[in-house]
Amino acid sequence: MLILLAFIIVFHITSAALLFISTIDNAWWVGDNFSTDVWRVCTTNTSTCMAITDQFREYQSIQAVQAAMILSTIFCCVAFLVFILQLFRLKQGERFVLTSIIQLLSCLCVMIAASIYTDRHEELHQSYEYRMEVSKGQYGYSFVLAWIAFAFTLISGVMYLVLRKRK
């Protein structure tokens, strides 16, 4: 049981780390001389960055992605704290239902964020406010990490749902 508990904790921490990296790092959309995420656009040649503000045409979509990624990260961290609390408070044989619900909410939020970005990426990168051509790029590793975090949070949410506290 101790090995299973250690695996679940490591799996949950890995999910949180993936969410943090995909939310913060500047590699959702990359090209030869630029990289962009949901916060800013950076040129790799001059190392200058420009914040994505409300002057951008698809700013509402970017804000939805920002909010969903932040919520997913917060839900994942809260789920871990609730899991630790429930670990010592639940009676033997009870399930970690509250932890599972919170983790599945995190899963839902990261799915919403990555889905919005996937659906709106063409419109997002054709805005005239960019000072360079960013439509000729491809998805970066932060975007991929967001989808991997979706799978990890889904799996851990289901694990918490079926997990029973045993001695």
FENLINWO-V755691 format. One record per backbone hydrogen bond with DSSP energy under -0.5 kcal/mol. CO is the residue of the C=O (numbers start at 1). NH is the residue of the N-H. E is the energy in kcal/mol with one decimal. If there is no record, write none. Layout:
# FENLINWO-V755691
CO:NH:E ; CO:NH:E
This chain:
# FENLINWO-V755691
1:5:-2.4 ; 2:6:-2.3 ; 3:7:-2.4 ; 4:8:-2.4 ; 5:9:-2.2 ; 6:10:-2.5 ; 7:11:-2.6 ; 8:12:-2.4 ; 9:13:-2.5 ; 10:14:-2.3 ; 11:15:-2.0 ; 12:16:-2.3 ; 13:17:-2.5 ; 14:18:-2.5 ; 15:19:-2.1 ; 16:20:-2.6 ; 17:21:-2.7 ; 18:22:-2.5 ; 19:23:-1.9 ; 20:24:-2.3 ; 21:25:-2.6 ; 25:27:-1.4 ; 27:142:-1.5 ; 27:143:-0.9 ; 28:140:-2.0 ; 29:36:-2.6 ; 30:138:-2.7 ; 33:44:-1.3 ; 33:45:-0.6 ; 34:31:-2.5 ; 35:42:-3.2 ; 36:28:-1.7 ; 36:29:-2.3 ; 39:52:-2.6 ; 40:37:-2.1 ; 41:50:-2.9 ; 42:35:-2.4 ; 43:47:-1.0 ; 48:43:-2.5 ; 50:41:-2.7 ; 51:53:-0.7 ; 53:56:-1.7 ; 56:59:-1.3 ; 58:62:-1.7 ; 59:63:-2.6 ; 60:64:-1.9 ; 61:65:-2.1 ; 62:66:-2.8 ; 63:67:-2.8 ; 64:68:-2.3 ; 65:69:-2.4 ; 66:70:-2.4 ; 67:71:-2.6 ; 68:72:-2.4 ; 69:73:-2.0 ; 70:74:-2.4 ; 71:75:-3.1 ; 72:76:-2.1 ; 73:77:-2.1 ; 74:78:-2.7 ; 75:79:-2.6 ; 76:80:-1.6 ; 77:81:-2.0 ; 78:82:-2.7 ; 79:83:-2.3 ; 80:84:-2.2 ; 81:85:-2.3 ; 82:86:-3.1 ; 83:87:-1.9 ; 84:88:-0.9 ; 85:88:-0.7 ; 85:89:-1.3 ; 86:90:-2.3 ; 91:94:-1.8 ; 94:165:-1.8 ; 95:97:-1.2 ; 96:100:-2.0 ; 97:101:-2.6 ; 98:102:-2.3 ; 99:103:-2.4 ; 100:104:-2.5 ; 101:105:-1.8 ; 102:106:-1.8 ; 103:107:-2.1 ; 104:108:-2.3 ; 105:109:-2.4 ; 106:110:-2.3 ; 107:111:-2.0 ; 108:112:-2.3 ; 109:113:-2.4 ; 110:114:-2.4 ; 111:115:-2.3 ; 112:116:-2.6 ; 113:117:-2.3 ; 114:118:-2.2 ; 115:119:-2.7 ; 116:120:-2.7 ; 117:121:-0.8 ; 120:124:-2.6 ; 121:125:-1.7 ; 123:126:-0.9 ; 124:127:-0.6 ; 127:130:-0.9 ; 132:134:-0.9 ; 135:137:-1.2 ; 138:30:-3.0 ; 140:144:-1.6 ; 141:145:-2.7 ; 142:146:-1.7 ; 143:147:-1.6 ; 144:148:-2.3 ; 145:149:-2.8 ; 146:150:-1.8 ; 147:151:-1.8 ; 148:152:-2.5 ; 149:153:-2.9 ; 150:154:-2.1 ; 151:155:-2.5 ; 152:156:-2.7 ; 153:157:-2.2 ; 154:158:-2.1 ; 155:159:-2.5 ; 156:160:-2.4 ; 157:161:-1.4 ; 158:162:-1.9 ; 159:163:-1.5 ; 160:96:-1.0 ; 163:96:-0.8 ; 164:166:-0.6 ; 165:93:-2.5
